Amino acid sequence: MMAFALEKELVEDERIVWQGRPDPNPFILTRADVLRLPIAAVWSWTASHMNVDFWQLGYPISWKLLAILFLCISIYITIGRFFHSSLRRKSIRYALTNRRAIIWHEGERRKVKEYPLAASTHIEFRPARFGTIIFGRLKPMIFRHHSIGIWYDKYSDFRFQFLEGSLAVYQNVLKIQGDRP
């Protein structure tokens, strides 16, 4: 179904070379999780002890509700964010044409992002079990206007993430670049 929907986006003499999607596995750990997981563990421990203390010591209901809110946040940052990320990845498709890289977001609000592939395009490959291919140069973190999402400024952080078999996709990108002026 994606190929048919993507055909409408193609320009003259453009053809699809590769298409795929990020791995929807909910428990993919990233390099950032090395810092996030210990913080989430401390937050969860604090929130759970705060709840126990507030309920056992008879604090006012407003404090108990605050403790429940902190507990809900701790559940999200410890476990829920993995499921949230997985749900988002299930609706994302990637494609390479002989001219550009495309990220296709299916759903009610269809989004198509593209990055032109030229011989001079900077490509960064981060190998891993679920590798990442970054098109263009990354902006310094202070200039990125996003949190943990996939959709950024037009070309600031365009990437294919969580790709199984990412080396083959990277080699396709290099081959396309070699064919482009």
Secondary structure, 3 states (H helix, E strand, C coil): CHHHHHHCCCCCCCCEEEEECCCCCCCCCCCCHHHHHHHHHHHHHHHHHHHHHHHHCCCCHHHHHHHHHHHHHHHHHHHHHHHHHHHHHHCEEEEEECCEEEEEECCCCCEEEEEECCCCCCEEEECCCCEEEEECCCCCHHHCCCCCCCCCCCCCCEEEEEECCHHHHHHHHHHHHHHCC
